[in-house]
Amino acid sequence: MVVEAIKTWRPGHPLDPSTMVGELVDRQHLDSVLDYIAAG
C-alpha cells in the first residue's frame, strides 16, 4: 500500500499547499535523508 501511495507523490514547491514532498536540494540533504531511511 505504501509503494502504491508513493507513486502519486511528486516533488513541488514547499510553500504550495498541494505539495506532498519537497525536493532534495544538495548531496548533504540526500545523505541525511538516506541515513534516516537506513535507521528506520
Chimera marker file (.cmm) of the C-alpha trace (Angstrom):
<marker_set name="trace">
<marker id="1" x="0.000" y="0.000" z="0.000" r="1" g="1" b="0" radius="0.5"/>
<marker id="2" x="2.843" y="2.388" z="0.793" r="1" g="1" b="0" radius="0.5"/>
<marker id="3" x="4.552" y="1.789" z="-2.550" r="1" g="1" b="0" radius="0.5"/>
<marker id="4" x="1.311" y="2.441" z="-4.418" r="1" g="1" b="0" radius="0.5"/>
<marker id="5" x="0.642" y="5.633" z="-2.444" r="1" g="1" b="0" radius="0.5"/>
<marker id="6" x="4.137" y="6.995" z="-3.033" r="1" g="1" b="0" radius="0.5"/>
<marker id="7" x="3.786" y="6.557" z="-6.789" r="1" g="1" b="0" radius="0.5"/>
<marker id="8" x="1.360" y="9.509" z="-6.766" r="1" g="1" b="0" radius="0.5"/>
<marker id="9" x="3.752" y="11.805" z="-4.885" r="1" g="1" b="0" radius="0.5"/>
<marker id="10" x="5.502" y="14.474" z="-6.899" r="1" g="1" b="0" radius="0.5"/>
<marker id="11" x="8.063" y="16.939" z="-5.562" r="1" g="1" b="0" radius="0.5"/>
<marker id="12" x="6.977" y="20.537" z="-5.601" r="1" g="1" b="0" radius="0.5"/>
<marker id="13" x="7.421" y="23.991" z="-4.183" r="1" g="1" b="0" radius="0.5"/>
<marker id="14" x="7.499" y="23.813" z="-0.366" r="1" g="1" b="0" radius="0.5"/>
<marker id="15" x="5.034" y="26.705" z="0.023" r="1" g="1" b="0" radius="0.5"/>
<marker id="16" x="2.454" y="25.147" z="-2.312" r="1" g="1" b="0" radius="0.5"/>
<marker id="17" x="-0.230" y="23.509" z="-0.105" r="1" g="1" b="0" radius="0.5"/>
<marker id="18" x="-0.709" y="20.727" z="-2.662" r="1" g="1" b="0" radius="0.5"/>
<marker id="19" x="2.942" y="19.657" z="-2.427" r="1" g="1" b="0" radius="0.5"/>
<marker id="20" x="3.275" y="16.261" z="-0.762" r="1" g="1" b="0" radius="0.5"/>
<marker id="21" x="7.076" y="16.050" z="-0.714" r="1" g="1" b="0" radius="0.5"/>
<marker id="22" x="9.781" y="18.674" z="-1.092" r="1" g="1" b="0" radius="0.5"/>
<marker id="23" x="12.834" y="18.487" z="-3.274" r="1" g="1" b="0" radius="0.5"/>
<marker id="24" x="16.272" y="17.338" z="-2.177" r="1" g="1" b="0" radius="0.5"/>
<marker id="25" x="18.477" y="20.395" z="-2.549" r="1" g="1" b="0" radius="0.5"/>
<marker id="26" x="22.004" y="19.004" z="-2.422" r="1" g="1" b="0" radius="0.5"/>
<marker id="27" x="24.124" y="15.926" z="-1.754" r="1" g="1" b="0" radius="0.5"/>
<marker id="28" x="24.286" y="16.605" z="2.005" r="1" g="1" b="0" radius="0.5"/>
<marker id="29" x="20.484" y="16.723" z="2.168" r="1" g="1" b="0" radius="0.5"/>
<marker id="30" x="20.233" y="13.467" z="0.192" r="1" g="1" b="0" radius="0.5"/>
<marker id="31" x="22.736" y="11.766" z="2.506" r="1" g="1" b="0" radius="0.5"/>
<marker id="32" x="20.773" y="12.918" z="5.550" r="1" g="1" b="0" radius="0.5"/>
<marker id="33" x="17.517" y="11.523" z="4.151" r="1" g="1" b="0" radius="0.5"/>
<marker id="34" x="19.181" y="8.225" z="3.253" r="1" g="1" b="0" radius="0.5"/>
<marker id="35" x="20.567" y="7.970" z="6.809" r="1" g="1" b="0" radius="0.5"/>
<marker id="36" x="17.047" y="8.345" z="8.219" r="1" g="1" b="0" radius="0.5"/>
<marker id="37" x="15.765" y="5.663" z="5.850" r="1" g="1" b="0" radius="0.5"/>
<marker id="38" x="18.577" y="3.289" z="6.866" r="1" g="1" b="0" radius="0.5"/>
<marker id="39" x="17.877" y="3.933" z="10.561" r="1" g="1" b="0" radius="0.5"/>
<marker id="40" x="14.217" y="3.097" z="10.041" r="1" g="1" b="0" radius="0.5"/>
<link id1="1" id2="2" r="1" g="1" b="0" radius="0.2"/>
<link id1="2" id2="3" r="1" g="1" b="0" radius="0.2"/>
<link id1="3" id2="4" r="1" g="1" b="0" radius="0.2"/>
<link id1="4" id2="5" r="1" g="1" b="0" radius="0.2"/>
<link id1="5" id2="6" r="1" g="1" b="0" radius="0.2"/>
<link id1="6" id2="7" r="1" g="1" b="0" radius="0.2"/>
<link id1="7" id2="8" r="1" g="1" b="0" radius="0.2"/>
<link id1="8" id2="9" r="1" g="1" b="0" radius="0.2"/>
<link id1="9" id2="10" r="1" g="1" b="0" radius="0.2"/>
<link id1="10" id2="11" r="1" g="1" b="0" radius="0.2"/>
<link id1="11" id2="12" r="1" g="1" b="0" radius="0.2"/>
<link id1="12" id2="13" r="1" g="1" b="0" radius="0.2"/>
<link id1="13" id2="14" r="1" g="1" b="0" radius="0.2"/>
<link id1="14" id2="15" r="1" g="1" b="0" radius="0.2"/>
<link id1="15" id2="16" r="1" g="1" b="0" radius="0.2"/>
<link id1="16" id2="17" r="1" g="1" b="0" radius="0.2"/>
<link id1="17" id2="18" r="1" g="1" b="0" radius="0.2"/>
<link id1="18" id2="19" r="1" g="1" b="0" radius="0.2"/>
<link id1="19" id2="20" r="1" g="1" b="0" radius="0.2"/>
<link id1="20" id2="21" r="1" g="1" b="0" radius="0.2"/>
<link id1="21" id2="22" r="1" g="1" b="0" radius="0.2"/>
<link id1="22" id2="23" r="1" g="1" b="0" radius="0.2"/>
<link id1="23" id2="24" r="1" g="1" b="0" radius="0.2"/>
<link id1="24" id2="25" r="1" g="1" b="0" radius="0.2"/>
<link id1="25" id2="26" r="1" g="1" b="0" radius="0.2"/>
<link id1="26" id2="27" r="1" g="1" b="0" radius="0.2"/>
<link id1="27" id2="28" r="1" g="1" b="0" radius="0.2"/>
<link id1="28" id2="29" r="1" g="1" b="0" radius="0.2"/>
<link id1="29" id2="30" r="1" g="1" b="0" radius="0.2"/>
<link id1="30" id2="31" r="1" g="1" b="0" radius="0.2"/>
<link id1="31" id2="32" r="1" g="1" b="0" radius="0.2"/>
<link id1="32" id2="33" r="1" g="1" b="0" radius="0.2"/>
<link id1="33" id2="34" r="1" g="1" b="0" radius="0.2"/>
<link id1="34" id2="35" r="1" g="1" b="0" radius="0.2"/>
<link id1="35" id2="36" r="1" g="1" b="0" radius="0.2"/>
<link id1="36" id2="37" r="1" g="1" b="0" radius="0.2"/>
<link id1="37" id2="38" r="1" g="1" b="0" radius="0.2"/>
<link id1="38" id2="39" r="1" g="1" b="0" radius="0.2"/>
<link id1="39" id2="40" r="1" g="1" b="0" radius="0.2"/>
</marker_set>
